[in-house]
């Protein structure tokens, strides 16, 4: 079985003043590079670090001001790599070091990796099930994982065609 991590999402909740300071700085930086912040339903996305494997999302709600970093580890380790990132002892420390440097540079050392919480990690596994008949048994088993320690795999709703988290 091989395992890889294609995406890690980090987030930090800020007060309004800190959020506006970081947002304004990012907007100016994007304008200097000839890019615009992309407006979405929840706020803005800064794509200036996309080539480095990081997308920065500014969530602006009246209740919480949040900055999310969507990190693609395979681009952080080797920006020309087409394969998924497979964690190992050596490349985890390399990944964390590069991520710390990029976050410090982007936020001018006012926010660092230690300020962010892990919001989501996607883990992809290539499981050898043996035969096509066993696939449904393995999918049922994966569905039952939701009963263990509040782990909740994603399931699609019947009526709404949007993925939602199951609560068991």
PyMOL commands that set and color helices and strands:
alter all, ss='L'
color gray80, all
select helices_A, chain A and resi 16-32+50-52+73-77+89-106+113-115+132-147
alter helices_A, ss='H'
color red, helices_A
select strands_A, chain A and resi 2-14+38-39+43-46+54-60+65-71+117-126+154-156+163-165
alter strands_A, ss='S'
color yellow, strands_A
deselect
rebuild
show_as cartoon
